[in-house]
Amino acid sequence: MVKISKLIRWIILTGFIFLVLFTCMRLGLFILSNQQSYGLRQLGGAFILGLRYDMRMISILLLVMLILGSIPALHPFSSNRGKKIWMIILGIATVFALFFFSVDFAHYAYLEQRLNASVLNYLEDARISMGMVWQSYPIVRMVLAVILAAVLLIWLIYRSHRMVSKQSYTGTKRNRIISFIATFLIGGFFIYGQFNQYPLRWSDAFSQGSDYKAYLALNPFESFFSTLKFRHSGYDEKKVKELAPVIGRYFNFTPSDNPLHFTRTIEPRAGAFTTKPNVVLVICESFSAYKSSMFGNPLNTTPFFDSLCRQGVLFDHCFTPTYGTARGVWATITGIPDVEPTKTASRNPGAVDQHTIINNFTDYEKFYFLGGSTSWANIRGVLTNNINGLHLYEQENFKAKRLDVWGISDKNLFLEANNVLAQQQKPFFAIIQTADNHRPYSIAEEDLPEFKKREVPADSLRKYGFESLEEMNGFRYTDFSYQKFIEAARKEKYFNNTIFVFIGDHGIPGNADALFPHAWTAQRLTSMHVPLLVYAPGKLAPKRLHTIGSQTDVLPTIAGLCNIKYTNSTLGKDLLDTATTGFAFIIDPDSKMAGVVKGDYFYRKQYEGKKSELVSIVNNDPVPNDAAHAAIAHDMEVFTEALHETAKYMLLNNKKAGK
């Protein structure tokens, strides 16, 4: 070892310290997040791949040390100034690494996804985001833990420097050159990552067979920095034109001479209402289907909403195009899946001008009720810029007191909205967006005498999709709020001439194996599966429909029920039209996968990689490897690409009339 320079010896020890840190962080994530009860043997491949990702990031730092540290003025052993500079640099690197891992842990606990560039979106709503973080996580303890860990690691780095400085070095200049070159090449190999024509990529993690294994293999640096370069949106016009006939076939129209013209006029069909019905559309926060009573969850968290479903039309195979509230609101209002890679479409200045079917409800008063602020994610801009004559009600417009970072409680939001709607003399189209079913899962003190919290054993909570009692009771509290709303609305004159529509803004990732086939968990369909209920007692015969639908279908379906003529220029369809083919487009910008749910299958493919898969959504049987299913996969692949490319085009070209 005496023939290895002190600089390289210290580089090796420093790399070992950081590798231990990265490994401990991965083990910590495994211990805290292993919902599917994988054994370490099953996750061996993920840990080995994770080691390669870790060595890549660590080697970048070590090569910087090697190159800059070889400069005499910056040498950590021959220059006191160099020593001080490197202790400062490594101290900053240590704090930076610990900060990244702490944010990554919180990000994964919230979304079950590794830290990625989309987290930068929260900086645009920093006050609300920080309020949610402060109320949801033990920030003080987390900061103290980061400080203590940083002090320990910096001390270890300092001790390693002292240890190496006391050692002798008898190597020649030739030894120094050889060891420098060897160290450089070894570090370069670890950065490249594999013996292959192509370097190790983030997408290689998704060859592990499940999203959980992929996320376990990745580290926050790999996932974050690999997503930065995909922050800009765009579309391939040539592909959009080529695939236009595919879109036309599924949406029952023939493309015109201009294949980029997707606008079609939908004539009224016989609806259930002879008068102009009111519409109340409720966008329900985190209304995950598998956690609710309607889908057989034994914890019976939503008994009231279940009773509504038995009196209305429930679509039990409805999906959101992707995960996230802003993306869900966008898809519902515009009819276009939000396929922006990192920033939400609502934040894209080029997409802020959008046609919405809501404006085809002429002579209707338009309302939007939110218990907090619509400044979040530029939702206010999307609403006020595109919905004609909108009456927007936010926290400051209500009498109720603020409950938490998300504003007033959902119960009070519903009651205040009901008071406004009860005074209307004209037909109205109202949207109510809830927020309570969300960290920090606040429950208003005023409701605790009537709303009784429940205690459930921890193993039952986990088995049926809940991380904590707070989450389960928060989910139950939303049901309590729905009940108070409908009970109040039934007392008003508008009730009997109103269509109530409820849809989740997104689901919640988690283990639903106790209730659904494994693909719903492994392929993260739980993140997108939500109830869609159309409730109009006395007007619509109760039924439970298995038609596969999407948030993008909500407004066309409502317009069809209301018997109005409307313009559809997006990817929504009327789910109650007998000519409709049921399907749902799904995209995960974080794993770079897009796909479609259709028939008995879910197909998805990486659009920045090669992985693709076809899985059954009706049972756990593997899909046969035969010509018939290969044809199904091919058709779904083409359809996925058509939907994806068309959605990218529509985001920037679905402008209001006259634009």
Secondary structure, 3 states (H helix, E strand, C coil): CCCCCHHHHHHHHHHHHHHHHHHHHHHHHHHHHCCCCCCCCCCHHHHHHHHHHHHHHHHHHHHHHHHHHCCHHHCCCCCHHHHHHHHHHHHHHHHHHHHHHHHHHHHHHHHCCCCCHHHHHHHHHHHHHHHHHHHHCCHHHHHHHHHHHHHHHHHHHHHHHHHHHCCCCCCCHHHHHHHHHHHHHHHHHHHHCCCCCCCCCHHHHHHCCCHHHHHHHCCHHHHHHHHHCCCCCCCCHHHHHHHHHHHHHHCCCCCCCCCCCCCEEECCCCCCCCCCCEEEEEEECCCCHHHCHHHCCCCCCCHHHHHHHCCCEEEEEEECCCCCHHHHHHHHHHCCCCCCCCCCHHHCHHHCCCCCHHHHCCCCEEEEEECCCCCHHHHHHHHHHHCCCEEEECHHHCCCCCCECCECCHHHHHHHHHHHHHCCCCCEEEEEECCCCCCCCCCCHHHCCCCCCCCCCHHHHHHCCCCCHHHHHHHHHHHHHHHHHHHHHCCCHHHHHEEEEEEECCCCCCCCCCCCCCHHHHCCHHHCEEEEEEECCCCCCCEEEEEEEEHHHHHHHHHHHCCCCEEECCCCCCCCCCCCCCCEEEEECCCCEEEEEECCEEEEEECCCCCEEEEECCCCCCCCCCHHHHHHHHHHHHHHHHHHHHHHHHHHHCCCCCC
